[in-house]
Amino acid sequence: MIRLWDDAWAEFIPFLHYDVEIRKVICSTNAIESLNARFRRAVKARGHFPDEQAALKCLYLVTRSLDPTGDGRTRWTMRWKPALNPFATTFSDRFPAAETY
């Protein structure tokens, strides 16, 4: 275990330099993994698609079924709002108009 930490330490240290808000966003991949699992399940159940448009429609319907009431958008913005300013400050070269939110 100690050797594992020693080997990964150089890659772990830069993570600690980010603000707490950014680290929370980086570590919250469960929602992304859940969405990918639902996409895979829907595609596997269908088997094949006649064209790309049909595949995109299937994925769109899966996405819409996750939040039929639209309440998820409110929860999403509340979770990301504290991280927007640190992202804009840390990655100002990647934000075209690095305004504080």
Backbone torsions as a table, in degrees:
resi	resn	phi	psi	omega
1	MET	NA	-40.6	179.8
2	ILE	-64.8	-39.5	178.6
3	ARG	-64.3	-38.1	177.7
4	LEU	-60.6	-45.1	178.2
5	TRP	-64.1	-42.9	179.4
6	ASP	-61.6	-40.7	-179.4
7	ASP	-68.5	-34.0	-176.0
8	ALA	-96.8	-3.0	-173.6
9	TRP	-60.1	-41.0	-178.7
10	ALA	-64.4	-28.6	178.0
11	GLU	-86.3	-21.9	-177.9
12	PHE	-83.8	-35.9	-176.8
13	ILE	-56.2	-45.6	179.7
14	PRO	-59.0	-30.3	177.4
15	PHE	-60.2	-37.0	-177.9
16	LEU	-72.0	-16.0	179.7
17	HIS	-79.0	-15.4	177.7
18	TYR	-74.6	156.8	174.2
19	ASP	-64.2	159.3	-179.1
20	VAL	-59.2	-39.3	-178.7
21	GLU	-62.6	-40.7	179.4
22	ILE	-68.4	-39.8	179.0
23	ARG	-62.9	-36.5	178.0
24	LYS	-62.9	-41.1	179.5
25	VAL	-67.9	-41.7	-180.0
26	ILE	-62.6	-39.1	-176.6
27	CYS	-81.4	-9.0	-176.3
28	SER	-96.3	65.7	179.2
29	THR	-93.3	-0.7	-179.0
30	ASN	-59.2	-39.6	-179.9
31	ALA	-65.3	-39.6	179.2
32	ILE	-66.9	-44.0	179.3
33	GLU	-64.2	-37.6	177.9
34	SER	-64.5	-43.3	178.5
35	LEU	-63.5	-44.1	177.7
36	ASN	-61.4	-38.7	178.2
37	ALA	-63.8	-40.5	178.5
38	ARG	-67.9	-37.9	175.2
39	PHE	-60.7	-48.5	-179.9
40	ARG	-60.1	-42.4	179.9
41	ARG	-62.3	-43.0	-179.7
42	ALA	-66.6	-41.4	-179.6
43	VAL	-68.2	-40.9	180.0
44	LYS	-65.5	-38.9	179.3
45	ALA	-65.7	-34.6	-178.8
46	ARG	-78.8	-35.9	178.0
47	GLY	91.1	-68.3	-179.0
48	HIS	-146.3	164.3	-179.4
49	PHE	-128.2	142.5	-179.5
50	PRO	-66.6	-30.5	178.6
51	ASP	-157.1	175.9	-177.6
52	GLU	-65.0	-34.9	179.6
53	GLN	-60.3	-40.6	179.3
54	ALA	-66.7	-39.6	178.7
55	ALA	-65.4	-43.6	178.6
56	LEU	-63.9	-37.9	178.2
57	LYS	-64.4	-40.9	178.2
58	CYS	-61.3	-46.8	-179.9
59	LEU	-65.4	-36.7	177.4
60	TYR	-63.1	-44.5	-179.6
61	LEU	-66.4	-35.8	175.1
62	VAL	-62.6	-44.7	-179.7
63	THR	-62.7	-43.5	179.8
64	ARG	-65.9	-33.4	-178.9
65	SER	-71.1	-17.9	179.1
66	LEU	-69.5	-29.9	-176.7
67	ASP	-140.9	70.5	-175.0
68	PRO	-66.6	-24.5	-178.1
69	THR	-88.2	-19.2	-179.0
70	GLY	88.0	5.2	-179.9
71	ASP	-71.7	-22.0	-178.1
72	GLY	-63.2	-31.2	179.7
73	ARG	-62.5	-39.8	178.1
74	THR	-64.5	-44.7	178.7
75	ARG	-63.9	-39.1	-179.2
76	TRP	-62.7	-46.8	-178.3
77	THR	-67.2	-34.1	178.7
78	MET	-67.4	-33.5	-179.1
79	ARG	-77.2	-33.8	-176.3
80	TRP	-89.5	-21.4	-175.6
81	LYS	-54.5	-47.4	180.0
82	PRO	-64.7	-23.5	-176.4
83	ALA	-88.0	-14.2	-175.1
84	LEU	-63.9	-44.1	179.4
85	ASN	-64.5	-47.3	177.1
86	PRO	-61.7	-36.4	176.1
87	PHE	-62.8	-45.6	-179.2
88	ALA	-63.3	-36.2	179.8
89	THR	-74.1	-47.1	-176.3
90	THR	-70.0	-39.8	-175.9
91	PHE	-114.7	47.3	-176.9
92	SER	-62.0	-27.7	178.9
93	ASP	-72.3	-17.3	-179.8
94	ARG	-98.4	-12.9	176.8
95	PHE	-95.2	117.7	-177.3
96	PRO	-56.7	-46.3	176.7
97	ALA	-119.7	90.1	-174.5
98	ALA	-74.2	72.9	177.2
99	GLU	-92.9	150.8	174.3
100	THR	-80.4	140.2	-176.0
101	TYR	-97.4	NA	NA
